[in-house]
């Protein structure tokens, strides 16, 4: 091929800094904890991409005697092939955990150990299945996540990127809920209905919102960008952007001292 023709060819970037760091951390774990070597190899080092490692880990966490884990694994890969942008969401969520969770200073920790990360990525796959008309498979995945991880997210719910669900036990997100990018949710959070509505009945959460442990946001209400919901609050009406609410029922207690509370 002529040099000018070669120069005209598009250059494809193959370096993945997130995956490279995960692999380095995996190698360090294998060296420090030889007893975990098989687990680390199967979960990370045997794979060529982060996407493959995530699919493998999710399938193992959701392993169920009634359904061949290979079927779950293959279905996850089919969804990824149809929507490669899922890989970007995986990476954004891993970065969210490392940047926001003071208990985590490695990218590999959510991938290997954190059920909030596992539940969220399973939801992302289930959401694609739901939108593709495979609603029963999506609901089956929801039931497995609820059973094994104690997180219940309806597959129709819309969730943005860069999400951290810390601890995750008791998280409930309803069918018509929407969560914007770069939000943080702690354990016991409910995005539910008020019980008096039909149809579109769940909260719409903006971007950059921090929702404290045990908070309940109920009904088709809007929480504005970069708002903060205090732990244990029950929110029944709209929350303006960049405000903090607290209490039962929640009331506005002032502007946020932090521009990005999540």
C-alpha positions as CSV (number, residue, x, y, z in Angstrom):
1,X,0.0,0.0,0.0
2,X,1.3,3.5,-0.9
3,X,2.4,5.6,2.0
4,X,-0.3,8.3,1.3
5,X,-3.0,5.6,1.2
6,X,-1.7,4.2,4.5
7,X,-1.8,7.7,6.1
8,X,-5.4,8.0,5.0
9,X,-6.5,5.0,7.0
10,X,-8.4,5.7,10.2
11,X,-6.4,5.1,13.4
12,X,-8.2,2.9,15.9
13,X,-7.5,3.5,19.5
14,X,-7.0,0.2,21.3
15,X,-5.6,1.4,24.6
16,X,-8.2,1.2,27.4
17,X,-6.9,2.9,30.6
18,X,-9.7,1.6,32.8
19,X,-9.3,-2.0,31.7
20,X,-5.5,-1.7,31.9
21,X,-5.7,-0.5,35.5
22,X,-8.1,-3.3,36.4
23,X,-5.7,-5.8,35.1
24,X,-2.8,-4.3,37.0
25,X,-4.8,-4.4,40.2
26,X,-5.8,-8.0,39.4
27,X,-2.1,-9.0,39.0
28,X,-1.3,-7.4,42.3
29,X,-4.0,-9.3,44.1
30,X,-2.8,-12.6,42.6
31,X,0.7,-11.9,43.8
32,X,-0.4,-10.8,47.3
33,X,-3.1,-13.5,47.8
34,X,-2.2,-16.7,46.0
35,X,-5.3,-18.4,47.3
36,X,-7.4,-16.1,45.3
37,X,-5.4,-16.6,42.1
38,X,-8.0,-18.9,40.5
39,X,-10.8,-16.5,41.2
40,X,-8.8,-13.5,39.9
41,X,-7.8,-15.3,36.8
42,X,-11.4,-16.5,36.0
43,X,-12.9,-13.1,36.8
44,X,-10.3,-10.7,35.2
45,X,-7.1,-12.0,33.8
46,X,-8.6,-14.6,31.4
47,X,-10.6,-11.9,29.6
48,X,-9.6,-9.6,26.8
49,X,-12.0,-6.7,27.6
50,X,-13.7,-5.2,30.6
51,X,-17.1,-6.0,29.0
52,X,-16.2,-9.7,29.0
53,X,-15.1,-9.6,32.7
54,X,-18.3,-7.8,33.7
55,X,-20.5,-10.3,31.9
56,X,-18.6,-13.2,33.5
57,X,-18.9,-11.7,37.0
58,X,-22.6,-11.0,36.7
59,X,-23.4,-14.4,35.4
60,X,-21.5,-16.0,38.4
61,X,-23.3,-13.8,40.9
62,X,-26.7,-14.6,39.5
63,X,-26.0,-18.3,39.1
64,X,-29.3,-20.2,39.5
65,X,-30.0,-23.9,39.4
66,X,-33.1,-23.4,37.2
67,X,-31.3,-21.6,34.4
68,X,-27.9,-22.5,32.8
69,X,-25.4,-19.7,33.7
70,X,-24.0,-20.1,30.2
71,X,-27.4,-18.9,28.9
72,X,-27.2,-15.8,31.0
73,X,-23.6,-15.2,30.0
74,X,-24.4,-15.6,26.3
75,X,-27.5,-13.3,26.6
76,X,-25.4,-10.6,28.2
77,X,-22.9,-10.8,25.3
78,X,-25.7,-10.6,22.8
79,X,-27.0,-7.4,24.4
80,X,-23.4,-5.9,24.4
81,X,-23.0,-6.7,20.8
82,X,-26.2,-5.0,20.0
83,X,-25.4,-2.0,22.1
84,X,-21.6,-1.5,22.6
85,X,-22.3,1.8,24.4
86,X,-23.0,-0.3,27.5
87,X,-19.2,-0.6,27.9
88,X,-18.9,3.1,28.4
89,X,-21.5,3.0,31.1
90,X,-19.6,0.2,32.8
91,X,-16.5,2.3,32.9
92,X,-18.3,5.5,34.0
93,X,-19.8,3.6,36.9
94,X,-16.4,2.1,38.0
95,X,-14.9,5.5,38.0
96,X,-17.8,6.8,40.0
97,X,-17.1,4.3,42.8
98,X,-13.4,5.0,42.9
99,X,-13.9,8.7,42.9
100,X,-16.8,8.9,45.5
101,X,-16.6,5.9,47.8
102,X,-14.0,6.6,50.5
103,X,-13.9,2.8,51.2
104,X,-12.7,2.0,47.6
105,X,-9.4,3.2,46.1
106,X,-9.1,0.6,43.3
107,X,-11.2,0.1,40.2
108,X,-11.3,-3.6,40.6
109,X,-13.2,-3.6,43.9
110,X,-16.7,-2.8,42.5
111,X,-16.1,-5.3,39.7
112,X,-15.2,-8.1,42.0
113,X,-17.1,-7.5,45.2
114,X,-19.7,-4.7,45.2
115,X,-23.3,-5.9,44.8
116,X,-24.4,-2.3,44.0
117,X,-22.2,-2.4,40.9
118,X,-23.4,-5.8,40.0
119,X,-27.1,-5.0,40.4
120,X,-26.7,-1.8,38.4
121,X,-24.9,-3.5,35.4
122,X,-27.5,-6.3,35.4
123,X,-30.2,-3.6,35.3
124,X,-28.5,-2.0,32.3
125,X,-28.6,-5.2,30.4
126,X,-32.1,-6.0,31.6
127,X,-33.3,-2.6,30.4
128,X,-32.0,-3.3,26.9
129,X,-33.8,-6.6,26.9
130,X,-37.0,-4.9,28.1
131,X,-36.8,-2.3,25.3
132,X,-36.1,-5.1,22.8
133,X,-39.4,-6.8,23.8
134,X,-37.8,-9.6,25.9
135,X,-39.7,-8.5,28.9
136,X,-39.9,-11.9,30.6
137,X,-36.1,-12.4,30.5
138,X,-35.7,-8.9,31.9
139,X,-38.1,-9.6,34.7
140,X,-36.3,-12.8,35.4
141,X,-33.0,-11.0,35.8
142,X,-34.8,-8.5,38.1
143,X,-36.0,-11.3,40.3
144,X,-32.5,-12.9,40.5
145,X,-31.0,-9.6,41.5
146,X,-33.6,-9.1,44.1
147,X,-33.1,-12.5,45.5
148,X,-29.3,-12.7,45.5
149,X,-28.3,-9.0,45.9
150,X,-31.3,-7.4,47.8
151,X,-31.7,-4.7,45.1
152,X,-35.0,-4.3,43.2
153,X,-34.8,-2.2,40.1
154,X,-37.6,-2.5,37.5
155,X,-36.1,-3.2,34.1
156,X,-38.1,-0.3,32.6
157,X,-36.5,2.3,34.9
158,X,-34.1,4.7,33.1
159,X,-30.8,5.2,34.8
160,X,-27.9,7.4,33.6
161,X,-24.2,6.9,33.7
162,X,-21.6,7.5,36.4
163,X,-24.0,6.1,39.1
164,X,-22.8,4.9,42.5
165,X,-25.1,2.7,44.6
166,X,-23.2,2.4,47.9
167,X,-23.8,-0.7,50.0
168,X,-27.0,-1.2,48.0
169,X,-29.1,-3.4,50.4
170,X,-32.7,-2.4,50.2
171,X,-32.6,-0.2,47.1
172,X,-36.0,-0.1,45.3
173,X,-36.5,1.8,42.0
174,X,-39.9,1.6,40.3
175,X,-40.9,1.1,36.7
176,X,-41.3,4.7,35.6
177,X,-38.5,6.2,37.6
178,X,-35.7,8.1,35.9
179,X,-32.2,8.8,37.4
180,X,-29.9,11.2,35.7
181,X,-26.1,11.0,35.2
182,X,-23.6,11.1,38.1
183,X,-26.0,10.4,41.0
184,X,-25.1,8.7,44.2
185,X,-27.6,6.5,46.1
186,X,-27.0,4.9,49.5
187,X,-28.6,1.8,50.9
188,X,-32.3,1.7,51.7
189,X,-33.3,4.3,49.1
190,X,-36.7,4.0,47.5
191,X,-37.8,5.7,44.3
192,X,-41.4,4.5,44.5
193,X,-45.0,5.4,43.9
194,X,-47.3,7.2,46.3
195,X,-50.0,4.5,46.0
196,X,-52.5,7.0,44.6
197,X,-51.3,7.1,41.0
198,X,-51.5,5.1,37.8
199,X,-49.2,5.1,34.8
200,X,-46.2,7.4,35.2
201,X,-46.0,7.3,38.9
202,X,-42.3,7.3,40.0
203,X,-39.8,10.1,40.7
204,X,-37.6,11.8,38.1
205,X,-34.1,12.4,39.5
206,X,-31.9,15.0,37.9
207,X,-28.1,14.8,37.4
208,X,-25.6,15.0,40.2
209,X,-28.1,14.2,43.0
210,X,-27.1,12.8,46.3
211,X,-29.7,10.6,48.0
212,X,-28.9,9.6,51.6
213,X,-29.4,6.2,53.3
214,X,-33.0,5.3,53.9
215,X,-34.5,8.2,51.9
216,X,-37.9,7.6,50.3
217,X,-38.9,9.7,47.2
218,X,-42.5,8.9,46.3
219,X,-44.7,9.8,43.4
220,X,-44.2,11.4,40.0
221,X,-42.2,14.3,41.4
222,X,-39.0,15.9,40.2
223,X,-35.7,16.3,42.1
224,X,-33.6,19.0,40.4
225,X,-30.0,18.7,39.4
226,X,-27.4,18.6,42.2
227,X,-30.0,18.4,44.9
228,X,-29.2,16.6,48.2
229,X,-31.8,14.4,50.0
230,X,-30.9,13.8,53.6
231,X,-30.8,10.3,55.1
232,X,-34.2,9.1,56.3
233,X,-36.2,11.8,54.5
234,X,-39.6,11.2,52.9
235,X,-39.9,13.4,49.9
236,X,-43.4,13.9,48.5
237,X,-43.0,17.1,46.4
238,X,-40.6,18.6,43.9
239,X,-37.1,19.5,45.0
240,X,-35.5,22.5,43.3
241,X,-32.0,22.2,41.9
242,X,-29.0,22.6,44.3
243,X,-31.2,22.5,47.4
244,X,-31.0,20.3,50.5
245,X,-34.2,18.7,51.9
246,X,-34.6,16.7,55.1
247,X,-37.2,15.4,57.4
248,X,-40.5,13.5,57.4
249,X,-42.1,14.9,55.3
250,X,-39.0,16.5,53.8
251,X,-38.7,20.3,53.8
252,X,-36.1,22.7,52.2
253,X,-33.3,23.4,54.7
254,X,-31.2,25.6,52.4
255,X,-28.8,25.7,49.5
256,X,-26.1,23.1,49.1
257,X,-22.7,24.0,50.4
258,X,-21.2,21.7,47.7
259,X,-21.8,22.4,44.0
260,X,-21.9,18.7,43.2
261,X,-23.2,16.8,46.3
262,X,-23.2,13.4,44.6
